[in-house]
Amino acid sequence: MSTTDTTPHASPIPPKRWRTILVGTPLGWAVTLALAALGVHLFANHTGHIVAALPYLLLLACPLMHLFMHGGHGHHHGRRG
């Protein structure tokens, strides 16, 4: 009988994801500072619009959380492990 190794081997170089590209790099700092500046500008010049949109943003957050954040409930559809 021949035995084969079916365990996956860890690759020495992790795959590049957007988080590993942005966190701690100059590009990441530039993006963070640009978003912060945009947020300050919007809050300083468009406070009325932001306050008027808050109830709608709260209602929009509920379905988006259900779509994107409920992946870890353990629904594996027949897989046991």
mmCIF file of the N, C-alpha and C atoms, coordinates in Angstrom:
data_MODEL
# 
_entry.id   MODEL 
# 
loop_
_atom_site.group_PDB 
_atom_site.id 
_atom_site.type_symbol 
_atom_site.label_atom_id 
_atom_site.label_alt_id 
_atom_site.label_comp_id 
_atom_site.label_asym_id 
_atom_site.label_entity_id 
_atom_site.label_seq_id 
_atom_site.pdbx_PDB_ins_code 
_atom_site.Cartn_x 
_atom_site.Cartn_y 
_atom_site.Cartn_z 
_atom_site.occupancy 
_atom_site.B_iso_or_equiv 
_atom_site.pdbx_formal_charge 
_atom_site.auth_seq_id 
_atom_site.auth_comp_id 
_atom_site.auth_asym_id 
_atom_site.auth_atom_id 
_atom_site.pdbx_PDB_model_num 
ATOM 1   N N  . MET A 1 1  ? 0.824   -1.176 0.000  1.00 0.00 ? 1  MET A N  1 
ATOM 2   C CA . MET A 1 1  ? 0.000   0.000  0.000  1.00 0.00 ? 1  MET A CA 1 
ATOM 3   C C  . MET A 1 1  ? 0.867   1.238  0.000  1.00 0.00 ? 1  MET A C  1 
ATOM 4   N N  . SER A 1 2  ? 0.500   2.147  -0.782 1.00 0.00 ? 2  SER A N  1 
ATOM 5   C CA . SER A 1 2  ? 1.245   3.400  -0.879 1.00 0.00 ? 2  SER A CA 1 
ATOM 6   C C  . SER A 1 2  ? 0.517   4.479  -0.092 1.00 0.00 ? 2  SER A C  1 
ATOM 7   N N  . THR A 1 3  ? 1.262   5.187  0.724  1.00 0.00 ? 3  THR A N  1 
ATOM 8   C CA . THR A 1 3  ? 0.654   6.284  1.480  1.00 0.00 ? 3  THR A CA 1 
ATOM 9   C C  . THR A 1 3  ? 1.099   7.595  0.859  1.00 0.00 ? 3  THR A C  1 
ATOM 10  N N  . THR A 1 4  ? 0.156   8.454  0.674  1.00 0.00 ? 4  THR A N  1 
ATOM 11  C CA . THR A 1 4  ? 0.471   9.770  0.117  1.00 0.00 ? 4  THR A CA 1 
ATOM 12  C C  . THR A 1 4  ? 0.173   10.832 1.161  1.00 0.00 ? 4  THR A C  1 
ATOM 13  N N  . ASP A 1 5  ? 0.959   11.861 1.148  1.00 0.00 ? 5  ASP A N  1 
ATOM 14  C CA . ASP A 1 5  ? 0.781   12.964 2.081  1.00 0.00 ? 5  ASP A CA 1 
ATOM 15  C C  . ASP A 1 5  ? -0.269  13.913 1.516  1.00 0.00 ? 5  ASP A C  1 
ATOM 16  N N  . THR A 1 6  ? -1.417  13.980 2.180  1.00 0.00 ? 6  THR A N  1 
ATOM 17  C CA . THR A 1 6  ? -2.502  14.840 1.694  1.00 0.00 ? 6  THR A CA 1 
ATOM 18  C C  . THR A 1 6  ? -2.616  16.138 2.476  1.00 0.00 ? 6  THR A C  1 
ATOM 19  N N  . THR A 1 7  ? -1.695  16.377 3.402  1.00 0.00 ? 7  THR A N  1 
ATOM 20  C CA . THR A 1 7  ? -1.777  17.635 4.165  1.00 0.00 ? 7  THR A CA 1 
ATOM 21  C C  . THR A 1 7  ? -1.214  18.767 3.329  1.00 0.00 ? 7  THR A C  1 
ATOM 22  N N  . PRO A 1 8  ? -1.904  19.914 3.350  1.00 0.00 ? 8  PRO A N  1 
ATOM 23  C CA . PRO A 1 8  ? -1.394  21.044 2.567  1.00 0.00 ? 8  PRO A CA 1 
ATOM 24  C C  . PRO A 1 8  ? -0.141  21.622 3.208  1.00 0.00 ? 8  PRO A C  1 
ATOM 25  N N  . HIS A 1 9  ? 0.803   21.969 2.376  1.00 0.00 ? 9  HIS A N  1 
ATOM 26  C CA . HIS A 1 9  ? 2.042   22.538 2.861  1.00 0.00 ? 9  HIS A CA 1 
ATOM 27  C C  . HIS A 1 9  ? 1.930   24.054 2.892  1.00 0.00 ? 9  HIS A C  1 
ATOM 28  N N  . ALA A 1 10 ? 2.487   24.655 3.920  1.00 0.00 ? 10 ALA A N  1 
ATOM 29  C CA . ALA A 1 10 ? 2.451   26.116 4.046  1.00 0.00 ? 10 ALA A CA 1 
ATOM 30  C C  . ALA A 1 10 ? 3.440   26.728 3.062  1.00 0.00 ? 10 ALA A C  1 
ATOM 31  N N  . SER A 1 11 ? 2.973   27.723 2.351  1.00 0.00 ? 11 SER A N  1 
ATOM 32  C CA . SER A 1 11 ? 3.870   28.391 1.421  1.00 0.00 ? 11 SER A CA 1 
ATOM 33  C C  . SER A 1 11 ? 4.743   29.377 2.190  1.00 0.00 ? 11 SER A C  1 
ATOM 34  N N  . PRO A 1 12 ? 6.000   29.529 1.808  1.00 0.00 ? 12 PRO A N  1 
ATOM 35  C CA . PRO A 1 12 ? 6.888   30.410 2.559  1.00 0.00 ? 12 PRO A CA 1 
ATOM 36  C C  . PRO A 1 12 ? 6.537   31.892 2.400  1.00 0.00 ? 12 PRO A C  1 
ATOM 37  N N  . ILE A 1 13 ? 5.917   32.271 1.294  1.00 0.00 ? 13 ILE A N  1 
ATOM 38  C CA . ILE A 1 13 ? 5.557   33.667 1.057  1.00 0.00 ? 13 ILE A CA 1 
ATOM 39  C C  . ILE A 1 13 ? 4.039   33.778 1.104  1.00 0.00 ? 13 ILE A C  1 
ATOM 40  N N  . PRO A 1 14 ? 3.497   34.572 2.047  1.00 0.00 ? 14 PRO A N  1 
ATOM 41  C CA . PRO A 1 14 ? 2.035   34.705 2.105  1.00 0.00 ? 14 PRO A CA 1 
ATOM 42  C C  . PRO A 1 14 ? 1.524   35.472 0.893  1.00 0.00 ? 14 PRO A C  1 
ATOM 43  N N  . PRO A 1 15 ? 0.301   35.179 0.474  1.00 0.00 ? 15 PRO A N  1 
ATOM 44  C CA . PRO A 1 15 ? -0.247  35.891 -0.692 1.00 0.00 ? 15 PRO A CA 1 
ATOM 45  C C  . PRO A 1 15 ? -0.478  37.360 -0.345 1.00 0.00 ? 15 PRO A C  1 
ATOM 46  N N  . LYS A 1 16 ? -0.314  38.224 -1.337 1.00 0.00 ? 16 LYS A N  1 
ATOM 47  C CA . LYS A 1 16 ? -0.506  39.662 -1.139 1.00 0.00 ? 16 LYS A CA 1 
ATOM 48  C C  . LYS A 1 16 ? -1.997  39.970 -1.169 1.00 0.00 ? 16 LYS A C  1 
ATOM 49  N N  . ARG A 1 17 ? -2.453  40.582 -0.120 1.00 0.00 ? 17 ARG A N  1 
ATOM 50  C CA . ARG A 1 17 ? -3.832  41.042 -0.041 1.00 0.00 ? 17 ARG A CA 1 
ATOM 51  C C  . ARG A 1 17 ? -3.796  42.542 0.125  1.00 0.00 ? 17 ARG A C  1 
ATOM 52  N N  . TRP A 1 18 ? -4.954  43.184 -0.008 1.00 0.00 ? 18 TRP A N  1 
ATOM 53  C CA . TRP A 1 18 ? -4.972  44.637 0.086  1.00 0.00 ? 18 TRP A CA 1 
ATOM 54  C C  . TRP A 1 18 ? -4.553  45.102 1.464  1.00 0.00 ? 18 TRP A C  1 
ATOM 55  N N  . ARG A 1 19 ? -4.844  44.323 2.499  1.00 0.00 ? 19 ARG A N  1 
ATOM 56  C CA . ARG A 1 19 ? -4.439  44.726 3.847  1.00 0.00 ? 19 ARG A CA 1 
ATOM 57  C C  . ARG A 1 19 ? -2.926  44.691 4.005  1.00 0.00 ? 19 ARG A C  1 
ATOM 58  N N  . THR A 1 20 ? -2.285  43.664 3.477  1.00 0.00 ? 20 THR A N  1 
ATOM 59  C CA . THR A 1 20 ? -0.831  43.579 3.613  1.00 0.00 ? 20 THR A CA 1 
ATOM 60  C C  . THR A 1 20 ? -0.139  44.606 2.730  1.00 0.00 ? 20 THR A C  1 
ATOM 61  N N  . ILE A 1 21 ? -0.808  45.059 1.676  1.00 0.00 ? 21 ILE A N  1 
ATOM 62  C CA . ILE A 1 21 ? -0.218  46.076 0.821  1.00 0.00 ? 21 ILE A CA 1 
ATOM 63  C C  . ILE A 1 21 ? -0.324  47.453 1.471  1.00 0.00 ? 21 ILE A C  1 
ATOM 64  N N  . LEU A 1 22 ? -1.436  47.723 2.157  1.00 0.00 ? 22 LEU A N  1 
ATOM 65  C CA . LEU A 1 22 ? -1.669  49.062 2.686  1.00 0.00 ? 22 LEU A CA 1 
ATOM 66  C C  . LEU A 1 22 ? -1.130  49.286 4.101  1.00 0.00 ? 22 LEU A C  1 
ATOM 67  N N  . VAL A 1 23 ? -1.172  48.283 4.947  1.00 0.00 ? 23 VAL A N  1 
ATOM 68  C CA . VAL A 1 23 ? -0.802  48.488 6.351  1.00 0.00 ? 23 VAL A CA 1 
ATOM 69  C C  . VAL A 1 23 ? 0.708   48.639 6.474  1.00 0.00 ? 23 VAL A C  1 
ATOM 70  N N  . GLY A 1 24 ? 1.128   49.776 7.007  1.00 0.00 ? 24 GLY A N  1 
ATOM 71  C CA . GLY A 1 24 ? 2.537   50.009 7.280  1.00 0.00 ? 24 GLY A CA 1 
ATOM 72  C C  . GLY A 1 24 ? 3.382   50.400 6.079  1.00 0.00 ? 24 GLY A C  1 
ATOM 73  N N  . THR A 1 25 ? 2.759   50.716 4.969  1.00 0.00 ? 25 THR A N  1 
ATOM 74  C CA . THR A 1 25 ? 3.511   51.128 3.791  1.00 0.00 ? 25 THR A CA 1 
ATOM 75  C C  . THR A 1 25 ? 3.265   52.616 3.539  1.00 0.00 ? 25 THR A C  1 
ATOM 76  N N  . PRO A 1 26 ? 4.116   53.258 2.765  1.00 0.00 ? 26 PRO A N  1 
ATOM 77  C CA . PRO A 1 26 ? 3.860   54.662 2.435  1.00 0.00 ? 26 PRO A CA 1 
ATOM 78  C C  . PRO A 1 26 ? 2.525   54.872 1.704  1.00 0.00 ? 26 PRO A C  1 
ATOM 79  N N  . LEU A 1 27 ? 2.146   53.938 0.858  1.00 0.00 ? 27 LEU A N  1 
ATOM 80  C CA . LEU A 1 27 ? 0.851   54.034 0.187  1.00 0.00 ? 27 LEU A CA 1 
ATOM 81  C C  . LEU A 1 27 ? -0.282  53.991 1.201  1.00 0.00 ? 27 LEU A C  1 
ATOM 82  N N  . GLY A 1 28 ? -0.156  53.124 2.187  1.00 0.00 ? 28 GLY A N  1 
ATOM 83  C CA . GLY A 1 28 ? -1.177  53.028 3.223  1.00 0.00 ? 28 GLY A CA 1 
ATOM 84  C C  . GLY A 1 28 ? -1.303  54.313 4.023  1.00 0.00 ? 28 GLY A C  1 
ATOM 85  N N  . TRP A 1 29 ? -0.170  54.920 4.363  1.00 0.00 ? 29 TRP A N  1 
ATOM 86  C CA . TRP A 1 29 ? -0.201  56.190 5.092  1.00 0.00 ? 29 TRP A CA 1 
ATOM 87  C C  . TRP A 1 29 ? -0.827  57.281 4.240  1.00 0.00 ? 29 TRP A C  1 
ATOM 88  N N  . ALA A 1 30 ? -0.522  57.328 2.959  1.00 0.00 ? 30 ALA A N  1 
ATOM 89  C CA . ALA A 1 30 ? -1.085  58.348 2.078  1.00 0.00 ? 30 ALA A CA 1 
ATOM 90  C C  . ALA A 1 30 ? -2.604  58.187 1.954  1.00 0.00 ? 30 ALA A C  1 
ATOM 91  N N  . VAL A 1 31 ? -3.057  56.948 1.805  1.00 0.00 ? 31 VAL A N  1 
ATOM 92  C CA . VAL A 1 31 ? -4.493  56.694 1.697  1.00 0.00 ? 31 VAL A CA 1 
ATOM 93  C C  . VAL A 1 31 ? -5.193  57.067 3.001  1.00 0.00 ? 31 VAL A C  1 
ATOM 94  N N  . THR A 1 32 ? -4.602  56.719 4.132  1.00 0.00 ? 32 THR A N  1 
ATOM 95  C CA . THR A 1 32 ? -5.191  57.039 5.431  1.00 0.00 ? 32 THR A CA 1 
ATOM 96  C C  . THR A 1 32 ? -5.281  58.546 5.639  1.00 0.00 ? 32 THR A C  1 
ATOM 97  N N  . LEU A 1 33 ? -4.212  59.264 5.327  1.00 0.00 ? 33 LEU A N  1 
ATOM 98  C CA . LEU A 1 33 ? -4.226  60.713 5.493  1.00 0.00 ? 33 LEU A CA 1 
ATOM 99  C C  . LEU A 1 33 ? -5.211  61.392 4.534  1.00 0.00 ? 33 LEU A C  1 
ATOM 100 N N  . ALA A 1 34 ? -5.318  60.881 3.308  1.00 0.00 ? 34 ALA A N  1 
ATOM 101 C CA . ALA A 1 34 ? -6.272  61.452 2.356  1.00 0.00 ? 34 ALA A CA 1 
ATOM 102 C C  . ALA A 1 34 ? -7.712  61.230 2.824  1.00 0.00 ? 34 ALA A C  1 
ATOM 103 N N  . LEU A 1 35 ? -8.006  60.037 3.345  1.00 0.00 ? 35 LEU A N  1 
ATOM 104 C CA . LEU A 1 35 ? -9.356  59.766 3.850  1.00 0.00 ? 35 LEU A CA 1 
ATOM 105 C C  . LEU A 1 35 ? -9.665  60.607 5.086  1.00 0.00 ? 35 LEU A C  1 
ATOM 106 N N  . ALA A 1 36 ? -8.666  60.799 5.947  1.00 0.00 ? 36 ALA A N  1 
ATOM 107 C CA . ALA A 1 36 ? -8.863  61.642 7.129  1.00 0.00 ? 36 ALA A CA 1 
ATOM 108 C C  . ALA A 1 36 ? -9.124  63.087 6.725  1.00 0.00 ? 36 ALA A C  1 
ATOM 109 N N  . ALA A 1 37 ? -8.372  63.597 5.759  1.00 0.00 ? 37 ALA A N  1 
ATOM 110 C CA . ALA A 1 37 ? -8.583  64.964 5.285  1.00 0.00 ? 37 ALA A CA 1 
ATOM 111 C C  . ALA A 1 37 ? -9.958  65.111 4.647  1.00 0.00 ? 37 ALA A C  1 
ATOM 112 N N  . LEU A 1 38 ? -10.386 64.126 3.889  1.00 0.00 ? 38 LEU A N  1 
ATOM 113 C CA . LEU A 1 38 ? -11.712 64.160 3.283  1.00 0.00 ? 38 LEU A CA 1 
ATOM 114 C C  . LEU A 1 38 ? -12.798 64.153 4.351  1.00 0.00 ? 38 LEU A C  1 
ATOM 115 N N  . GLY A 1 39 ? -12.615 63.344 5.391  1.00 0.00 ? 39 GLY A N  1 
ATOM 116 C CA . GLY A 1 39 ? -13.584 63.305 6.484  1.00 0.00 ? 39 GLY A CA 1 
ATOM 117 C C  . GLY A 1 39 ? -13.673 64.629 7.220  1.00 0.00 ? 39 GLY A C  1 
ATOM 118 N N  . VAL A 1 40 ? -12.541 65.272 7.481  1.00 0.00 ? 40 VAL A N  1 
ATOM 119 C CA . VAL A 1 40 ? -12.544 66.581 8.144  1.00 0.00 ? 40 VAL A CA 1 
ATOM 120 C C  . VAL A 1 40 ? -13.235 67.613 7.265  1.00 0.00 ? 40 VAL A C  1 
ATOM 121 N N  . HIS A 1 41 ? -12.948 67.605 5.983  1.00 0.00 ? 41 HIS A N  1 
ATOM 122 C CA . HIS A 1 41 ? -13.586 68.547 5.054  1.00 0.00 ? 41 HIS A CA 1 
ATOM 123 C C  . HIS A 1 41 ? -15.100 68.347 5.020  1.00 0.00 ? 41 HIS A C  1 
ATOM 124 N N  . LEU A 1 42 ? -15.534 67.088 4.906  1.00 0.00 ? 42 LEU A N  1 
ATOM 125 C CA . LEU A 1 42 ? -16.970 66.823 4.859  1.00 0.00 ? 42 LEU A CA 1 
ATOM 126 C C  . LEU A 1 42 ? -17.646 67.238 6.157  1.00 0.00 ? 42 LEU A C  1 
ATOM 127 N N  . PHE A 1 43 ? -17.019 66.947 7.290  1.00 0.00 ? 43 PHE A N  1 
ATOM 128 C CA . PHE A 1 43 ? -17.633 67.295 8.570  1.00 0.00 ? 43 PHE A CA 1 
ATOM 129 C C  . PHE A 1 43 ? -17.672 68.805 8.775  1.00 0.00 ? 43 PHE A C  1 
ATOM 130 N N  . ALA A 1 44 ? -16.637 69.515 8.343  1.00 0.00 ? 44 ALA A N  1 
ATOM 131 C CA . ALA A 1 44 ? -16.576 70.966 8.549  1.00 0.00 ? 44 ALA A CA 1 
ATOM 132 C C  . ALA A 1 44 ? -17.513 71.719 7.615  1.00 0.00 ? 44 ALA A C  1 
ATOM 133 N N  . ASN A 1 45 ? -17.629 71.279 6.377  1.00 0.00 ? 45 ASN A N  1 
ATOM 134 C CA . ASN A 1 45 ? -18.388 72.039 5.397  1.00 0.00 ? 45 ASN A CA 1 
ATOM 135 C C  . ASN A 1 45 ? -19.778 71.493 5.094  1.00 0.00 ? 45 ASN A C  1 
ATOM 136 N N  . HIS A 1 46 ? -20.032 70.262 5.451  1.00 0.00 ? 46 HIS A N  1 
ATOM 137 C CA . HIS A 1 46 ? -21.308 69.642 5.098  1.00 0.00 ? 46 HIS A CA 1 
ATOM 138 C C  . HIS A 1 46 ? -21.939 68.938 6.292  1.00 0.00 ? 46 HIS A C  1 
ATOM 139 N N  . THR A 1 47 ? -21.858 69.542 7.463  1.00 0.00 ? 47 THR A N  1 
ATOM 140 C CA . THR A 1 47 ? -22.395 68.914 8.675  1.00 0.00 ? 47 THR A CA 1 
ATOM 141 C C  . THR A 1 47 ? -23.894 68.682 8.563  1.00 0.00 ? 47 THR A C  1 
ATOM 142 N N  . GLY A 1 48 ? -24.613 69.622 7.995  1.00 0.00 ? 48 GLY A N  1 
ATOM 143 C CA . GLY A 1 48 ? -26.061 69.472 7.841  1.00 0.00 ? 48 GLY A CA 1 
ATOM 144 C C  . GLY A 1 48 ? -26.436 68.286 6.972  1.00 0.00 ? 48 GLY A C  1 
ATOM 145 N N  . HIS A 1 49 ? -25.687 68.090 5.906  1.00 0.00 ? 49 HIS A N  1 
ATOM 146 C CA . HIS A 1 49 ? -25.967 66.943 5.030  1.00 0.00 ? 49 HIS A CA 1 
ATOM 147 C C  . HIS A 1 49 ? -25.667 65.625 5.736  1.00 0.00 ? 49 HIS A C  1 
ATOM 148 N N  . ILE A 1 50 ? -24.586 65.594 6.500  1.00 0.00 ? 50 ILE A N  1 
ATOM 149 C CA . ILE A 1 50 ? -24.216 64.365 7.214  1.00 0.00 ? 50 ILE A CA 1 
ATOM 150 C C  . ILE A 1 50 ? -25.266 64.012 8.255  1.00 0.00 ? 50 ILE A C  1 
ATOM 151 N N  . VAL A 1 51 ? -25.712 65.014 9.021  1.00 0.00 ? 51 VAL A N  1 
ATOM 152 C CA . VAL A 1 51 ? -26.724 64.775 10.055 1.00 0.00 ? 51 VAL A CA 1 
ATOM 153 C C  . VAL A 1 51 ? -28.034 64.333 9.415  1.00 0.00 ? 51 VAL A C  1 
ATOM 154 N N  . ALA A 1 52 ? -28.397 64.912 8.282  1.00 0.00 ? 52 ALA A N  1 
ATOM 155 C CA . ALA A 1 52 ? -29.639 64.521 7.603  1.00 0.00 ? 52 ALA A CA 1 
ATOM 156 C C  . ALA A 1 52 ? -29.555 63.099 7.056  1.00 0.00 ? 52 ALA A C  1 
ATOM 157 N N  . ALA A 1 53 ? -28.358 62.631 6.712  1.00 0.00 ? 53 ALA A N  1 
ATOM 158 C CA . ALA A 1 53 ? -28.204 61.293 6.127  1.00 0.00 ? 53 ALA A CA 1 
ATOM 159 C C  . ALA A 1 53 ? -28.035 60.196 7.175  1.00 0.00 ? 53 ALA A C  1 
ATOM 160 N N  . LEU A 1 54 ? -27.798 60.542 8.431  1.00 0.00 ? 54 LEU A N  1 
ATOM 161 C CA . LEU A 1 54 ? -27.527 59.523 9.452  1.00 0.00 ? 54 LEU A CA 1 
ATOM 162 C C  . LEU A 1 54 ? -28.630 58.472 9.605  1.00 0.00 ? 54 LEU A C  1 
ATOM 163 N N  . PRO A 1 55 ? -29.915 58.833 9.650  1.00 0.00 ? 55 PRO A N  1 
ATOM 164 C CA . PRO A 1 55 ? -30.937 57.766 9.773  1.00 0.00 ? 55 PRO A CA 1 
ATOM 165 C C  . PRO A 1 55 ? -30.916 56.795 8.596  1.00 0.00 ? 55 PRO A C  1 
ATOM 166 N N  . TYR A 1 56 ? -30.677 57.321 7.400  1.00 0.00 ? 56 TYR A N  1 
ATOM 167 C CA . TYR A 1 56 ? -30.634 56.453 6.219  1.00 0.00 ? 56 TYR A CA 1 
ATOM 168 C C  . TYR A 1 56 ? -29.384 55.571 6.224  1.00 0.00 ? 56 TYR A C  1 
ATOM 169 N N  . LEU A 1 57 ? -28.277 56.116 6.697  1.00 0.00 ? 57 LEU A N  1 
ATOM 170 C CA . LEU A 1 57 ? -27.055 55.322 6.782  1.00 0.00 ? 57 LEU A CA 1 
ATOM 171 C C  . LEU A 1 57 ? -27.197 54.206 7.810  1.00 0.00 ? 57 LEU A C  1 
ATOM 172 N N  . LEU A 1 58 ? -27.902 54.481 8.900  1.00 0.00 ? 58 LEU A N  1 
ATOM 173 C CA . LEU A 1 58 ? -28.152 53.440 9.906  1.00 0.00 ? 58 LEU A CA 1 
ATOM 174 C C  . LEU A 1 58 ? -29.021 52.329 9.316  1.00 0.00 ? 58 LEU A C  1 
ATOM 175 N N  . LEU A 1 59 ? -30.048 52.704 8.578  1.00 0.00 ? 59 LEU A N  1 
ATOM 176 C CA . LEU A 1 59 ? -30.899 51.692 7.940  1.00 0.00 ? 59 LEU A CA 1 
ATOM 177 C C  . LEU A 1 59 ? -30.143 50.915 6.872  1.00 0.00 ? 59 LEU A C  1 
ATOM 178 N N  . LEU A 1 60 ? -29.238 51.564 6.179  1.00 0.00 ? 60 LEU A N  1 
ATOM 179 C CA . LEU A 1 60 ? -28.441 50.888 5.156  1.00 0.00 ? 60 LEU A CA 1 
ATOM 180 C C  . LEU A 1 60 ? -27.406 49.958 5.784  1.00 0.00 ? 60 LEU A C  1 
ATOM 181 N N  . ALA A 1 61 ? -26.939 50.286 6.977  1.00 0.00 ? 61 ALA A N  1 
ATOM 182 C CA . ALA A 1 61 ? -25.931 49.459 7.638  1.00 0.00 ? 61 ALA A CA 1 
ATOM 183 C C  . ALA A 1 61 ? -26.471 48.085 8.012  1.00 0.00 ? 61 ALA A C  1 
ATOM 184 N N  . CYS A 1 62 ? -27.753 47.993 8.341  1.00 0.00 ? 62 CYS A N  1 
ATOM 185 C CA . CYS A 1 62 ? -28.321 46.706 8.772  1.00 0.00 ? 62 CYS A CA 1 
ATOM 186 C C  . CYS A 1 62 ? -28.244 45.634 7.681  1.00 0.00 ? 62 CYS A C  1 
ATOM 187 N N  . PRO A 1 63 ? -28.765 45.868 6.470  1.00 0.00 ? 63 PRO A N  1 
ATOM 188 C CA . PRO A 1 63 ? -28.651 44.810 5.453  1.00 0.00 ? 63 PRO A CA 1 
ATOM 189 C C  . PRO A 1 63 ? -27.210 44.564 5.018  1.00 0.00 ? 63 PRO A C  1 
ATOM 190 N N  . LEU A 1 64 ? -26.379 45.598 5.037  1.00 0.00 ? 64 LEU A N  1 
ATOM 191 C CA . LEU A 1 64 ? -24.989 45.381 4.652  1.00 0.00 ? 64 LEU A CA 1 
ATOM 192 C C  . LEU A 1 64 ? -24.269 44.502 5.670  1.00 0.00 ? 64 LEU A C  1 
ATOM 193 N N  . MET A 1 65 ? -24.574 44.683 6.950  1.00 0.00 ? 65 MET A N  1 
ATOM 194 C CA . MET A 1 65 ? -23.971 43.810 7.966  1.00 0.00 ? 65 MET A CA 1 
ATOM 195 C C  . MET A 1 65 ? -24.439 42.377 7.788  1.00 0.00 ? 65 MET A C  1 
ATOM 196 N N  . HIS A 1 66 ? -25.703 42.175 7.455  1.00 0.00 ? 66 HIS A N  1 
ATOM 197 C CA . HIS A 1 66 ? -26.199 40.819 7.245  1.00 0.00 ? 66 HIS A CA 1 
ATOM 198 C C  . HIS A 1 66 ? -25.548 40.167 6.033  1.00 0.00 ? 66 HIS A C  1 
ATOM 199 N N  . LEU A 1 67 ? -25.281 40.953 4.999  1.00 0.00 ? 67 LEU A N  1 
ATOM 200 C CA . LEU A 1 67 ? -24.655 40.392 3.804  1.00 0.00 ? 67 LEU A CA 1 
ATOM 201 C C  . LEU A 1 67 ? -23.186 40.053 4.018  1.00 0.00 ? 67 LEU A C  1 
ATOM 202 N N  . PHE A 1 68 ? -22.448 40.946 4.678  1.00 0.00 ? 68 PHE A N  1 
ATOM 203 C CA . PHE A 1 68 ? -20.999 40.813 4.704  1.00 0.00 ? 68 PHE A CA 1 
ATOM 204 C C  . PHE A 1 68 ? -20.428 40.290 6.021  1.00 0.00 ? 68 PHE A C  1 
ATOM 205 N N  . MET A 1 69 ? -21.172 40.320 7.107  1.00 0.00 ? 69 MET A N  1 
ATOM 206 C CA . MET A 1 69 ? -20.581 39.976 8.390  1.00 0.00 ? 69 MET A CA 1 
ATOM 207 C C  . MET A 1 69 ? -21.125 38.693 9.002  1.00 0.00 ? 69 MET A C  1 
ATOM 208 N N  . HIS A 1 70 ? -22.022 38.004 8.347  1.00 0.00 ? 70 HIS A N  1 
ATOM 209 C CA . HIS A 1 70 ? -22.582 36.795 8.917  1.00 0.00 ? 70 HIS A CA 1 
ATOM 210 C C  . HIS A 1 70 ? -21.979 35.529 8.310  1.00 0.00 ? 70 HIS A C  1 
ATOM 211 N N  . GLY A 1 71 ? -20.731 35.577 7.929  1.00 0.00 ? 71 GLY A N  1 
ATOM 212 C CA . GLY A 1 71 ? -20.095 34.412 7.337  1.00 0.00 ? 71 GLY A CA 1 
ATOM 213 C C  . GLY A 1 71 ? -19.623 33.398 8.352  1.00 0.00 ? 71 GLY A C  1 
ATOM 214 N N  . GLY A 1 72 ? -19.536 33.750 9.608  1.00 0.00 ? 72 GLY A N  1 
ATOM 215 C CA . GLY A 1 72 ? -18.968 32.851 10.601 1.00 0.00 ? 72 GLY A CA 1 
ATOM 216 C C  . GLY A 1 72 ? -19.966 32.182 11.505 1.00 0.00 ? 72 GLY A C  1 
ATOM 217 N N  . HIS A 1 73 ? -21.141 31.834 11.007 1.00 0.00 ? 73 HIS A N  1 
ATOM 218 C CA . HIS A 1 73 ? -22.150 31.211 11.855 1.00 0.00 ? 73 HIS A CA 1 
ATOM 219 C C  . HIS A 1 73 ? -22.073 29.692 11.870 1.00 0.00 ? 73 HIS A C  1 
ATOM 220 N N  . GLY A 1 74 ? -21.158 29.122 11.146 1.00 0.00 ? 74 GLY A N  1 
ATOM 221 C CA . GLY A 1 74 ? -20.999 27.682 11.169 1.00 0.00 ? 74 GLY A CA 1 
ATOM 222 C C  . GLY A 1 74 ? -21.894 26.946 10.206 1.00 0.00 ? 74 GLY A C  1 
ATOM 223 N N  . HIS A 1 75 ? -22.461 27.579 9.220  1.00 0.00 ? 75 HIS A N  1 
ATOM 224 C CA . HIS A 1 75 ? -23.300 26.912 8.229  1.00 0.00 ? 75 HIS A CA 1 
ATOM 225 C C  . HIS A 1 75 ? -22.387 26.346 7.130  1.00 0.00 ? 75 HIS A C  1 
ATOM 226 N N  . HIS A 1 76 ? -22.065 25.073 7.275  1.00 0.00 ? 76 HIS A N  1 
ATOM 227 C CA . HIS A 1 76 ? -21.134 24.461 6.322  1.00 0.00 ? 76 HIS A CA 1 
ATOM 228 C C  . HIS A 1 76 ? -21.837 23.567 5.323  1.00 0.00 ? 76 HIS A C  1 
ATOM 229 N N  . HIS A 1 77 ? -23.137 23.489 5.383  1.00 0.00 ? 77 HIS A N  1 
ATOM 230 C CA . HIS A 1 77 ? -23.954 22.752 4.424  1.00 0.00 ? 77 HIS A CA 1 
ATOM 231 C C  . HIS A 1 77 ? -23.480 21.317 4.213  1.00 0.00 ? 77 HIS A C  1 
ATOM 232 N N  . GLY A 1 78 ? -23.510 20.551 5.269  1.00 0.00 ? 78 GLY A N  1 
ATOM 233 C CA . GLY A 1 78 ? -23.217 19.134 5.154  1.00 0.00 ? 78 GLY A CA 1 
ATOM 234 C C  . GLY A 1 78 ? -21.781 18.734 5.410  1.00 0.00 ? 78 GLY A C  1 
ATOM 235 N N  . ARG A 1 79 ? -20.881 19.674 5.491  1.00 0.00 ? 79 ARG A N  1 
ATOM 236 C CA . ARG A 1 79 ? -19.482 19.334 5.761  1.00 0.00 ? 79 ARG A CA 1 
ATOM 237 C C  . ARG A 1 79 ? -19.296 19.137 7.257  1.00 0.00 ? 79 ARG A C  1 
ATOM 238 N N  . ARG A 1 80 ? -18.631 18.075 7.599  1.00 0.00 ? 80 ARG A N  1 
ATOM 239 C CA . ARG A 1 80 ? -18.330 17.821 9.011  1.00 0.00 ? 80 ARG A CA 1 
ATOM 240 C C  . ARG A 1 80 ? -16.845 17.776 9.176  1.00 0.00 ? 80 ARG A C  1 
ATOM 241 N N  . GLY A 1 81 ? -16.398 18.344 10.305 1.00 0.00 ? 81 GLY A N  1 
ATOM 242 C CA . GLY A 1 81 ? -14.954 18.339 10.463 1.00 0.00 ? 81 GLY A CA 1 
ATOM 243 C C  . GLY A 1 81 ? -14.489 18.435 11.835 1.00 0.00 ? 81 GLY A C  1 
# 
